[in-house]
């Protein structure tokens, strides 16, 4: 993974079986946090990697706009 500043959120995609989970990576703890689906209250997941990557790109864009 690439080096990022301490205040930047790092995202990744975790694959479990045929599902793809966008996650927030916590380098200090050595783990990750799954993202909750606000519609269902469950864990956010997709059935293809492209959809998960699209979610991560939108999240990164929101983070950049919020930091401006």
PDB file of N, CA, C and O in Angstrom:
ATOM      1  N   UNK A   1       0.831  -1.172   0.000  1.00  0.00           N
ATOM      2  CA  UNK A   1       0.000   0.000   0.000  1.00  0.00           C
ATOM      3  C   UNK A   1       0.877   1.237   0.000  1.00  0.00           C
ATOM      4  O   UNK A   1       2.030   1.209   0.432  1.00  0.00           O
ATOM      5  N   UNK A   2       0.311   2.309  -0.488  1.00  0.00           N
ATOM      6  CA  UNK A   2       1.089   3.529  -0.606  1.00  0.00           C
ATOM      7  C   UNK A   2       1.140   4.274   0.725  1.00  0.00           C
ATOM      8  O   UNK A   2       0.285   4.090   1.590  1.00  0.00           O
ATOM      9  N   UNK A   3       2.160   5.117   0.869  1.00  0.00           N
ATOM     10  CA  UNK A   3       2.291   5.938   2.061  1.00  0.00           C
ATOM     11  C   UNK A   3       1.275   7.063   2.002  1.00  0.00           C
ATOM     12  O   UNK A   3       1.094   7.678   0.952  1.00  0.00           O
ATOM     13  N   UNK A   4       0.617   7.337   3.103  1.00  0.00           N
ATOM     14  CA  UNK A   4      -0.371   8.411   3.166  1.00  0.00           C
ATOM     15  C   UNK A   4      -0.129   9.202   4.439  1.00  0.00           C
ATOM     16  O   UNK A   4       0.491   8.715   5.384  1.00  0.00           O
ATOM     17  N   UNK A   5      -0.632  10.438   4.446  1.00  0.00           N
ATOM     18  CA  UNK A   5      -0.502  11.233   5.657  1.00  0.00           C
ATOM     19  C   UNK A   5      -1.376  10.623   6.746  1.00  0.00           C
ATOM     20  O   UNK A   5      -2.306   9.871   6.456  1.00  0.00           O
ATOM     21  N   UNK A   6      -1.078  10.945   7.980  1.00  0.00           N
ATOM     22  CA  UNK A   6      -1.773  10.341   9.108  1.00  0.00           C
ATOM     23  C   UNK A   6      -3.258  10.665   9.141  1.00  0.00           C
ATOM     24  O   UNK A   6      -4.050   9.882   9.666  1.00  0.00           O
ATOM     25  N   UNK A   7      -3.651  11.823   8.579  1.00  0.00           N
ATOM     26  CA  UNK A   7      -5.061  12.196   8.648  1.00  0.00           C
ATOM     27  C   UNK A   7      -5.867  11.706   7.451  1.00  0.00           C
ATOM     28  O   UNK A   7      -7.084  11.890   7.428  1.00  0.00           O
ATOM     29  N   UNK A   8      -5.239  11.096   6.469  1.00  0.00           N
ATOM     30  CA  UNK A   8      -5.954  10.592   5.292  1.00  0.00           C
ATOM     31  C   UNK A   8      -6.543   9.214   5.601  1.00  0.00           C
ATOM     32  O   UNK A   8      -5.903   8.372   6.231  1.00  0.00           O
ATOM     33  N   UNK A   9      -7.768   9.011   5.143  1.00  0.00           N
ATOM     34  CA  UNK A   9      -8.428   7.721   5.319  1.00  0.00           C
ATOM     35  C   UNK A   9      -7.960   6.797   4.213  1.00  0.00           C
ATOM     36  O   UNK A   9      -7.937   7.183   3.044  1.00  0.00           O
ATOM     37  N   UNK A  10      -7.590   5.587   4.574  1.00  0.00           N
ATOM     38  CA  UNK A  10      -7.134   4.611   3.593  1.00  0.00           C
ATOM     39  C   UNK A  10      -8.222   3.555   3.410  1.00  0.00           C
ATOM     40  O   UNK A  10      -8.728   2.994   4.382  1.00  0.00           O
ATOM     41  N   UNK A  11      -8.573   3.293   2.153  1.00  0.00           N
ATOM     42  CA  UNK A  11      -9.608   2.325   1.822  1.00  0.00           C
ATOM     43  C   UNK A  11      -9.005   1.137   1.091  1.00  0.00           C
ATOM     44  O   UNK A  11      -7.952   1.248   0.464  1.00  0.00           O
ATOM     45  N   UNK A  12      -9.680   0.005   1.177  1.00  0.00           N
ATOM     46  CA  UNK A  12      -9.272  -1.199   0.446  1.00  0.00           C
ATOM     47  C   UNK A  12     -10.520  -2.027   0.165  1.00  0.00           C
ATOM     48  O   UNK A  12     -11.605  -1.728   0.664  1.00  0.00           O
ATOM     49  N   UNK A  13     -10.350  -3.073  -0.642  1.00  0.00           N
ATOM     50  CA  UNK A  13     -11.440  -3.989  -0.923  1.00  0.00           C
ATOM     51  C   UNK A  13     -11.051  -5.363  -0.399  1.00  0.00           C
ATOM     52  O   UNK A  13      -9.981  -5.885  -0.711  1.00  0.00           O
ATOM     53  N   UNK A  14     -11.946  -5.940   0.407  1.00  0.00           N
ATOM     54  CA  UNK A  14     -11.732  -7.283   0.950  1.00  0.00           C
ATOM     55  C   UNK A  14     -12.680  -8.232   0.219  1.00  0.00           C
ATOM     56  O   UNK A  14     -13.878  -7.968   0.124  1.00  0.00           O
ATOM     57  N   UNK A  15     -12.141  -9.332  -0.295  1.00  0.00           N
ATOM     58  CA  UNK A  15     -12.980 -10.321  -0.973  1.00  0.00           C
ATOM     59  C   UNK A  15     -13.208 -11.517  -0.062  1.00  0.00           C
ATOM     60  O   UNK A  15     -12.268 -12.082   0.497  1.00  0.00           O
ATOM     61  N   UNK A  16     -14.480 -11.893   0.077  1.00  0.00           N
ATOM     62  CA  UNK A  16     -14.861 -13.080   0.842  1.00  0.00           C
ATOM     63  C   UNK A  16     -15.804 -13.866  -0.055  1.00  0.00           C
ATOM     64  O   UNK A  16     -16.933 -13.445  -0.305  1.00  0.00           O
ATOM     65  N   UNK A  17     -15.335 -15.006  -0.534  1.00  0.00           N
ATOM     66  CA  UNK A  17     -16.134 -15.776  -1.482  1.00  0.00           C
ATOM     67  C   UNK A  17     -16.357 -14.976  -2.742  1.00  0.00           C
ATOM     68  O   UNK A  17     -15.398 -14.556  -3.389  1.00  0.00           O
ATOM     69  N   UNK A  18     -17.607 -14.761  -3.099  1.00  0.00           N
ATOM     70  CA  UNK A  18     -17.927 -14.003  -4.302  1.00  0.00           C
ATOM     71  C   UNK A  18     -18.385 -12.580  -3.990  1.00  0.00           C
ATOM     72  O   UNK A  18     -18.890 -11.890  -4.876  1.00  0.00           O
ATOM     73  N   UNK A  19     -18.218 -12.131  -2.746  1.00  0.00           N
ATOM     74  CA  UNK A  19     -18.621 -10.785  -2.337  1.00  0.00           C
ATOM     75  C   UNK A  19     -17.387  -9.913  -2.129  1.00  0.00           C
ATOM     76  O   UNK A  19     -16.320 -10.402  -1.759  1.00  0.00           O
ATOM     77  N   UNK A  20     -17.551  -8.609  -2.374  1.00  0.00           N
ATOM     78  CA  UNK A  20     -16.477  -7.634  -2.224  1.00  0.00           C
ATOM     79  C   UNK A  20     -16.913  -6.578  -1.214  1.00  0.00           C
ATOM     80  O   UNK A  20     -17.975  -5.971  -1.353  1.00  0.00           O
ATOM     81  N   UNK A  21     -16.084  -6.368  -0.199  1.00  0.00           N
ATOM     82  CA  UNK A  21     -16.401  -5.460   0.892  1.00  0.00           C
ATOM     83  C   UNK A  21     -15.434  -4.277   0.884  1.00  0.00           C
ATOM     84  O   UNK A  21     -14.235  -4.469   1.083  1.00  0.00           O
ATOM     85  N   UNK A  22     -15.936  -3.043   0.656  1.00  0.00           N
ATOM     86  CA  UNK A  22     -15.054  -1.891   0.846  1.00  0.00           C
ATOM     87  C   UNK A  22     -14.804  -1.734   2.343  1.00  0.00           C
ATOM     88  O   UNK A  22     -15.740  -1.813   3.138  1.00  0.00           O
ATOM     89  N   UNK A  23     -13.563  -1.517   2.730  1.00  0.00           N
ATOM     90  CA  UNK A  23     -13.209  -1.401   4.142  1.00  0.00           C
ATOM     91  C   UNK A  23     -12.310  -0.193   4.357  1.00  0.00           C
ATOM     92  O   UNK A  23     -11.670   0.293   3.425  1.00  0.00           O
ATOM     93  N   UNK A  24     -12.271   0.281   5.590  1.00  0.00           N
ATOM     94  CA  UNK A  24     -11.351   1.338   5.998  1.00  0.00           C
ATOM     95  C   UNK A  24     -10.192   0.659   6.707  1.00  0.00           C
ATOM     96  O   UNK A  24     -10.399  -0.097   7.655  1.00  0.00           O
ATOM     97  N   UNK A  25      -8.974   0.924   6.254  1.00  0.00           N
ATOM     98  CA  UNK A  25      -7.777   0.274   6.788  1.00  0.00           C
ATOM     99  C   UNK A  25      -7.243   1.085   7.969  1.00  0.00           C
ATOM    100  O   UNK A  25      -7.130   2.308   7.884  1.00  0.00           O
ATOM    101  N   UNK A  26      -6.919   0.412   9.059  1.00  0.00           N
ATOM    102  CA  UNK A  26      -6.317   1.029  10.235  1.00  0.00           C
ATOM    103  C   UNK A  26      -4.906   0.463  10.380  1.00  0.00           C
ATOM    104  O   UNK A  26      -4.715  -0.618  10.937  1.00  0.00           O
ATOM    105  N   UNK A  27      -3.925   1.201   9.875  1.00  0.00           N
ATOM    106  CA  UNK A  27      -2.536   0.743   9.893  1.00  0.00           C
ATOM    107  C   UNK A  27      -2.006   0.581  11.313  1.00  0.00           C
ATOM    108  O   UNK A  27      -1.269  -0.364  11.595  1.00  0.00           O
ATOM    109  N   UNK A  28      -2.377   1.495  12.209  1.00  0.00           N
ATOM    110  CA  UNK A  28      -1.872   1.433  13.577  1.00  0.00           C
ATOM    111  C   UNK A  28      -2.344   0.175  14.297  1.00  0.00           C
ATOM    112  O   UNK A  28      -1.579  -0.448  15.033  1.00  0.00           O
ATOM    113  N   UNK A  29      -3.599  -0.195  14.086  1.00  0.00           N
ATOM    114  CA  UNK A  29      -4.148  -1.377  14.758  1.00  0.00           C
ATOM    115  C   UNK A  29      -3.831  -2.660  13.994  1.00  0.00           C
ATOM    116  O   UNK A  29      -3.981  -3.761  14.524  1.00  0.00           O
ATOM    117  N   UNK A  30      -3.388  -2.508  12.740  1.00  0.00           N
ATOM    118  CA  UNK A  30      -3.081  -3.685  11.947  1.00  0.00           C
ATOM    119  C   UNK A  30      -4.318  -4.424  11.470  1.00  0.00           C
ATOM    120  O   UNK A  30      -4.288  -5.643  11.297  1.00  0.00           O
ATOM    121  N   UNK A  31      -5.405  -3.696  11.259  1.00  0.00           N
ATOM    122  CA  UNK A  31      -6.646  -4.332  10.832  1.00  0.00           C
ATOM    123  C   UNK A  31      -7.471  -3.412   9.959  1.00  0.00           C
ATOM    124  O   UNK A  31      -6.948  -2.482   9.344  1.00  0.00           O
ATOM    125  N   UNK A  32      -8.756  -3.677   9.910  1.00  0.00           N
ATOM    126  CA  UNK A  32      -9.646  -2.864   9.095  1.00  0.00           C
ATOM    127  C   UNK A  32     -11.035  -2.807   9.722  1.00  0.00           C
ATOM    128  O   UNK A  32     -11.384  -3.607  10.590  1.00  0.00           O
ATOM    129  N   UNK A  33     -11.809  -1.841   9.255  1.00  0.00           N
ATOM    130  CA  UNK A  33     -13.191  -1.669   9.691  1.00  0.00           C
ATOM    131  C   UNK A  33     -14.100  -1.878   8.495  1.00  0.00           C
ATOM    132  O   UNK A  33     -13.878  -1.294   7.434  1.00  0.00           O
ATOM    133  N   UNK A  34     -15.115  -2.700   8.656  1.00  0.00           N
ATOM    134  CA  UNK A  34     -16.103  -2.862   7.600  1.00  0.00           C
ATOM    135  C   UNK A  34     -17.055  -1.675   7.645  1.00  0.00           C
ATOM    136  O   UNK A  34     -17.298  -1.110   8.712  1.00  0.00           O
ATOM    137  N   UNK A  35     -17.588  -1.300   6.502  1.00  0.00           N
ATOM    138  CA  UNK A  35     -18.460  -0.141   6.384  1.00  0.00           C
ATOM    139  C   UNK A  35     -19.906  -0.600   6.462  1.00  0.00           C
ATOM    140  O   UNK A  35     -20.293  -1.556   5.791  1.00  0.00           O
ATOM    141  N   UNK A  36     -20.695   0.065   7.264  1.00  0.00           N
ATOM    142  CA  UNK A  36     -22.107  -0.289   7.432  1.00  0.00           C
ATOM    143  C   UNK A  36     -22.939   0.265   6.281  1.00  0.00           C
ATOM    144  O   UNK A  36     -22.691   1.367   5.792  1.00  0.00           O
ATOM    145  N   UNK A  37     -23.925  -0.514   5.860  1.00  0.00           N
ATOM    146  CA  UNK A  37     -24.882  -0.087   4.850  1.00  0.00           C
ATOM    147  C   UNK A  37     -25.988   0.678   5.565  1.00  0.00           C
ATOM    148  O   UNK A  37     -26.712   0.091   6.370  1.00  0.00           O
ATOM    149  N   UNK A  38     -26.142   1.982   5.294  1.00  0.00           N
ATOM    150  CA  UNK A  38     -27.148   2.757   6.011  1.00  0.00           C
ATOM    151  C   UNK A  38     -28.587   2.340   5.683  1.00  0.00           C
ATOM    152  O   UNK A  38     -29.502   2.619   6.457  1.00  0.00           O
ATOM    153  N   UNK A  39     -28.788   1.684   4.557  1.00  0.00           N
ATOM    154  CA  UNK A  39     -30.131   1.260   4.162  1.00  0.00           C
ATOM    155  C   UNK A  39     -30.594   0.029   4.956  1.00  0.00           C
ATOM    156  O   UNK A  39     -31.769  -0.076   5.306  1.00  0.00           O
ATOM    157  N   UNK A  40     -29.676  -0.897   5.237  1.00  0.00           N
ATOM    158  CA  UNK A  40     -30.059  -2.154   5.871  1.00  0.00           C
ATOM    159  C   UNK A  40     -29.508  -2.322   7.282  1.00  0.00           C
ATOM    160  O   UNK A  40     -30.012  -3.133   8.059  1.00  0.00           O
ATOM    161  N   UNK A  41     -28.470  -1.551   7.612  1.00  0.00           N
ATOM    162  CA  UNK A  41     -27.826  -1.698   8.912  1.00  0.00           C
ATOM    163  C   UNK A  41     -26.792  -2.814   8.924  1.00  0.00           C
ATOM    164  O   UNK A  41     -26.072  -2.983   9.909  1.00  0.00           O
ATOM    165  N   UNK A  42     -26.711  -3.582   7.830  1.00  0.00           N
ATOM    166  CA  UNK A  42     -25.725  -4.653   7.709  1.00  0.00           C
ATOM    167  C   UNK A  42     -24.411  -4.131   7.146  1.00  0.00           C
ATOM    168  O   UNK A  42     -24.221  -2.921   7.021  1.00  0.00           O
ATOM    169  N   UNK A  43     -23.516  -5.029   6.810  1.00  0.00           N
ATOM    170  CA  UNK A  43     -22.235  -4.666   6.240  1.00  0.00           C
ATOM    171  C   UNK A  43     -22.388  -4.407   4.746  1.00  0.00           C
ATOM    172  O   UNK A  43     -23.038  -5.173   4.034  1.00  0.00           O
ATOM    173  N   UNK A  44     -21.782  -3.320   4.283  1.00  0.00           N
ATOM    174  CA  UNK A  44     -21.844  -2.957   2.871  1.00  0.00           C
ATOM    175  C   UNK A  44     -21.018  -3.946   2.053  1.00  0.00           C
ATOM    176  O   UNK A  44     -19.848  -4.178   2.357  1.00  0.00           O
ATOM    177  N   UNK A  45     -21.621  -4.529   1.016  1.00  0.00           N
ATOM    178  CA  UNK A  45     -20.886  -5.454   0.148  1.00  0.00           C
ATOM    179  C   UNK A  45     -21.459  -5.387  -1.254  1.00  0.00           C
ATOM    180  O   UNK A  45     -22.593  -4.958  -1.467  1.00  0.00           O
ATOM    181  N   UNK A  46     -20.646  -5.821  -2.204  1.00  0.00           N
ATOM    182  CA  UNK A  46     -21.024  -5.812  -3.617  1.00  0.00           C
ATOM    183  C   UNK A  46     -20.721  -7.177  -4.218  1.00  0.00           C
ATOM    184  O   UNK A  46     -19.912  -7.938  -3.688  1.00  0.00           O
ATOM    185  N   UNK A  47     -21.389  -7.478  -5.342  1.00  0.00           N
ATOM    186  CA  UNK A  47     -21.134  -8.764  -5.994  1.00  0.00           C
ATOM    187  C   UNK A  47     -20.105  -8.660  -7.104  1.00  0.00           C
ATOM    188  O   UNK A  47     -19.820  -9.656  -7.769  1.00  0.00           O
ATOM    189  N   UNK A  48     -19.532  -7.462  -7.326  1.00  0.00           N
ATOM    190  CA  UNK A  48     -18.429  -7.342  -8.282  1.00  0.00           C
ATOM    191  C   UNK A  48     -17.436  -6.289  -7.799  1.00  0.00           C
ATOM    192  O   UNK A  48     -17.804  -5.336  -7.112  1.00  0.00           O
ATOM    193  N   UNK A  49     -16.191  -6.477  -8.166  1.00  0.00           N
ATOM    194  CA  UNK A  49     -15.112  -5.610  -7.691  1.00  0.00           C
ATOM    195  C   UNK A  49     -15.248  -4.188  -8.226  1.00  0.00           C
ATOM    196  O   UNK A  49     -14.866  -3.237  -7.543  1.00  0.00           O
ATOM    197  N   UNK A  50     -15.783  -4.025  -9.432  1.00  0.00           N
ATOM    198  CA  UNK A  50     -15.915  -2.693 -10.017  1.00  0.00           C
ATOM    199  C   UNK A  50     -16.855  -1.815  -9.192  1.00  0.00           C
ATOM    200  O   UNK A  50     -16.580  -0.632  -8.991  1.00  0.00           O
ATOM    201  N   UNK A  51     -17.948  -2.379  -8.719  1.00  0.00           N
ATOM    202  CA  UNK A  51     -18.887  -1.617  -7.897  1.00  0.00           C
ATOM    203  C   UNK A  51     -18.242  -1.208  -6.577  1.00  0.00           C
ATOM    204  O   UNK A  51     -18.443  -0.085  -6.113  1.00  0.00           O
ATOM    205  N   UNK A  52     -17.476  -2.097  -5.973  1.00  0.00           N
ATOM    206  CA  UNK A  52     -16.784  -1.771  -4.721  1.00  0.00           C
ATOM    207  C   UNK A  52     -15.753  -0.667  -4.955  1.00  0.00           C
ATOM    208  O   UNK A  52     -15.610   0.232  -4.126  1.00  0.00           O
ATOM    209  N   UNK A  53     -15.041  -0.730  -6.070  1.00  0.00           N
ATOM    210  CA  UNK A  53     -14.048   0.299  -6.405  1.00  0.00           C
ATOM    211  C   UNK A  53     -14.731   1.644  -6.647  1.00  0.00           C
ATOM    212  O   UNK A  53     -14.197   2.682  -6.257  1.00  0.00           O
ATOM    213  N   UNK A  54     -15.887   1.641  -7.275  1.00  0.00           N
ATOM    214  CA  UNK A  54     -16.641   2.873  -7.502  1.00  0.00           C
ATOM    215  C   UNK A  54     -17.027   3.508  -6.165  1.00  0.00           C
ATOM    216  O   UNK A  54     -16.935   4.725  -6.005  1.00  0.00           O
ATOM    217  N   UNK A  55     -17.457   2.687  -5.207  1.00  0.00           N
ATOM    218  CA  UNK A  55     -17.793   3.196  -3.876  1.00  0.00           C
ATOM    219  C   UNK A  55     -16.565   3.851  -3.240  1.00  0.00           C
ATOM    220  O   UNK A  55     -16.663   4.942  -2.679  1.00  0.00           O
ATOM    221  N   UNK A  56     -15.422   3.191  -3.326  1.00  0.00           N
ATOM    222  CA  UNK A  56     -14.196   3.724  -2.727  1.00  0.00           C
ATOM    223  C   UNK A  56     -13.803   5.043  -3.388  1.00  0.00           C
ATOM    224  O   UNK A  56     -13.393   5.976  -2.697  1.00  0.00           O
ATOM    225  N   UNK A  57     -13.918   5.137  -4.700  1.00  0.00           N
ATOM    226  CA  UNK A  57     -13.590   6.389  -5.393  1.00  0.00           C
ATOM    227  C   UNK A  57     -14.497   7.530  -4.923  1.00  0.00           C
ATOM    228  O   UNK A  57     -14.023   8.647  -4.711  1.00  0.00           O
ATOM    229  N   UNK A  58     -15.800   7.259  -4.759  1.00  0.00           N
ATOM    230  CA  UNK A  58     -16.722   8.293  -4.260  1.00  0.00           C
ATOM    231  C   UNK A  58     -16.366   8.683  -2.831  1.00  0.00           C
ATOM    232  O   UNK A  58     -16.412   9.863  -2.486  1.00  0.00           O
ATOM    233  N   UNK A  59     -16.012   7.716  -2.000  1.00  0.00           N
ATOM    234  CA  UNK A  59     -15.642   8.009  -0.612  1.00  0.00           C
ATOM    235  C   UNK A  59     -14.375   8.864  -0.557  1.00  0.00           C
ATOM    236  O   UNK A  59     -14.297   9.805   0.234  1.00  0.00           O
ATOM    237  N   UNK A  60     -13.390   8.546  -1.386  1.00  0.00           N
ATOM    238  CA  UNK A  60     -12.162   9.347  -1.425  1.00  0.00           C
ATOM    239  C   UNK A  60     -12.463  10.772  -1.870  1.00  0.00           C
ATOM    240  O   UNK A  60     -11.905  11.726  -1.329  1.00  0.00           O
ATOM    241  N   UNK A  61     -13.345  10.916  -2.857  1.00  0.00           N
ATOM    242  CA  UNK A  61     -13.718  12.243  -3.341  1.00  0.00           C
ATOM    243  C   UNK A  61     -14.396  13.038  -2.225  1.00  0.00           C
ATOM    244  O   UNK A  61     -14.094  14.217  -2.037  1.00  0.00           O
ATOM    245  N   UNK A  62     -15.309  12.408  -1.485  1.00  0.00           N
ATOM    246  CA  UNK A  62     -15.978  13.084  -0.353  1.00  0.00           C
ATOM    247  C   UNK A  62     -14.951  13.493   0.704  1.00  0.00           C
ATOM    248  O   UNK A  62     -15.047  14.580   1.274  1.00  0.00           O
ATOM    249  N   UNK A  63     -13.973  12.632   0.965  1.00  0.00           N
ATOM    250  CA  UNK A  63     -12.943  12.957   1.955  1.00  0.00           C
ATOM    251  C   UNK A  63     -12.126  14.180   1.519  1.00  0.00           C
ATOM    252  O   UNK A  63     -11.826  15.062   2.323  1.00  0.00           O
ATOM    253  N   UNK A  64     -11.774  14.211   0.225  1.00  0.00           N
ATOM    254  CA  UNK A  64     -10.997  15.356  -0.288  1.00  0.00           C
ATOM    255  C   UNK A  64     -11.810  16.639  -0.193  1.00  0.00           C
ATOM    256  O   UNK A  64     -11.288  17.680   0.209  1.00  0.00           O
ATOM    257  N   UNK A  65     -13.095  16.569  -0.565  1.00  0.00           N
ATOM    258  CA  UNK A  65     -13.947  17.761  -0.516  1.00  0.00           C
ATOM    259  C   UNK A  65     -14.166  18.223   0.909  1.00  0.00           C
ATOM    260  O   UNK A  65     -14.222  19.427   1.159  1.00  0.00           O
ATOM    261  N   UNK A  66     -14.291  17.317   1.836  1.00  0.00           N
ATOM    262  CA  UNK A  66     -14.487  17.670   3.242  1.00  0.00           C
ATOM    263  C   UNK A  66     -13.219  18.286   3.828  1.00  0.00           C
ATOM    264  O   UNK A  66     -13.297  19.128   4.723  1.00  0.00           O
ATOM    265  N   UNK A  67     -12.053  17.873   3.332  1.00  0.00           N
ATOM    266  CA  UNK A  67     -10.784  18.388   3.830  1.00  0.00           C
ATOM    267  C   UNK A  67     -10.405  19.725   3.248  1.00  0.00           C
ATOM    268  O   UNK A  67      -9.476  20.369   3.735  1.00  0.00           O
ATOM    269  N   UNK A  68     -11.103  20.159   2.217  1.00  0.00           N
ATOM    270  CA  UNK A  68     -10.782  21.445   1.559  1.00  0.00           C
ATOM    271  C   UNK A  68     -11.284  22.624   2.307  1.00  0.00           C
ATOM    272  O   UNK A  68     -11.087  23.759   1.873  1.00  0.00           O
TER     273      UNK A  68
END
